[in-house]
């Protein structure tokens, strides 16, 4: 099993920094889990304006990410509450 790398866009870094400590820990834990288990996970694709991106559900929060299959890089694009995160386009 090959290792996946995780990168954060500037917006995702800001989003992560704005979360309270407990939620930030949950998000980091889930992203780490995704990185380690990515080869056995089925990514959840988004549609419409977000076509080509994927989501990771953490309770009421979502992590929106892109995948570079060739380079094995997961790029975190946005982190936000499910009622607001999809309105960032």
C-alpha positions as CSV (number, residue, x, y, z in Angstrom):
1,X,0.0,0.0,0.0
2,X,1.5,3.3,-1.1
3,X,1.3,6.4,1.1
4,X,-1.0,9.4,0.2
5,X,0.1,12.9,0.8
6,X,-2.3,15.6,2.1
7,X,-2.0,19.3,1.2
8,X,-4.1,22.2,2.3
9,X,-5.1,25.2,0.1
10,X,-4.8,28.6,1.8
11,X,-8.6,28.8,2.3
12,X,-8.7,25.3,4.0
13,X,-5.8,26.4,6.3
14,X,-7.9,29.5,7.3
15,X,-11.0,27.3,7.8
16,X,-9.1,24.9,10.0
17,X,-7.6,27.7,12.1
18,X,-11.0,29.2,12.7
19,X,-12.5,26.0,14.2
20,X,-12.6,25.6,18.0
21,X,-10.0,23.2,19.4
22,X,-12.3,20.2,19.8
23,X,-13.7,20.4,16.3
24,X,-10.2,21.1,14.8
25,X,-8.9,17.9,16.5
26,X,-11.8,15.9,15.1
27,X,-11.2,17.3,11.6
28,X,-7.5,16.6,11.7
29,X,-8.1,13.1,13.0
30,X,-10.5,12.3,10.2
31,X,-8.2,13.7,7.5
32,X,-5.4,11.6,8.9
33,X,-7.6,8.6,8.8
34,X,-8.5,9.4,5.2
35,X,-4.8,9.6,4.3
36,X,-4.0,6.3,5.9
37,X,-7.0,4.4,4.6
38,X,-7.5,6.1,1.2
39,X,-6.8,2.9,-0.8
40,X,-9.8,1.2,0.8
41,X,-12.2,4.2,0.9
42,X,-14.6,5.1,-1.9
43,X,-14.4,8.9,-2.2
44,X,-17.8,10.6,-2.2
45,X,-18.0,12.7,-5.4
46,X,-19.8,16.0,-5.6
47,X,-21.9,17.2,-8.5
48,X,-22.9,20.4,-10.3
49,X,-20.7,23.3,-9.5
50,X,-18.5,21.1,-7.4
51,X,-18.0,18.4,-10.0
52,X,-14.5,16.9,-9.7
53,X,-14.3,17.4,-6.0
54,X,-15.1,15.1,-3.1
55,X,-16.4,15.4,0.4
56,X,-15.5,13.9,3.7
57,X,-18.3,14.0,6.3
58,X,-17.5,14.8,9.9
59,X,-20.9,15.2,11.7
60,X,-22.4,18.4,10.4
61,X,-19.1,19.5,9.0
62,X,-17.6,18.8,5.5
63,X,-14.1,18.7,4.2
64,X,-14.1,19.4,0.4
65,X,-11.0,17.9,-1.3
66,X,-9.5,17.2,-4.7
67,X,-7.5,14.1,-5.7
68,X,-4.4,13.9,-7.8
69,X,-4.5,10.2,-8.6
70,X,-1.1,10.1,-10.4
71,X,0.8,11.9,-7.7
72,X,-1.3,10.4,-4.8
73,X,-2.1,13.8,-3.4
74,X,-5.3,14.8,-1.5
75,X,-5.7,18.5,-1.6
76,X,-8.0,19.9,1.1
77,X,-9.9,22.9,-0.5
78,X,-12.5,23.9,2.1
79,X,-13.7,23.0,5.6
80,X,-17.0,24.2,6.8
81,X,-20.5,23.5,8.1
82,X,-22.6,21.6,5.7
83,X,-25.2,24.4,5.4
84,X,-22.5,26.9,4.2
85,X,-19.6,25.1,2.7
86,X,-21.1,24.5,-0.8
87,X,-21.8,28.2,-1.3
88,X,-18.2,29.2,-1.7
89,X,-18.1,29.2,-5.5
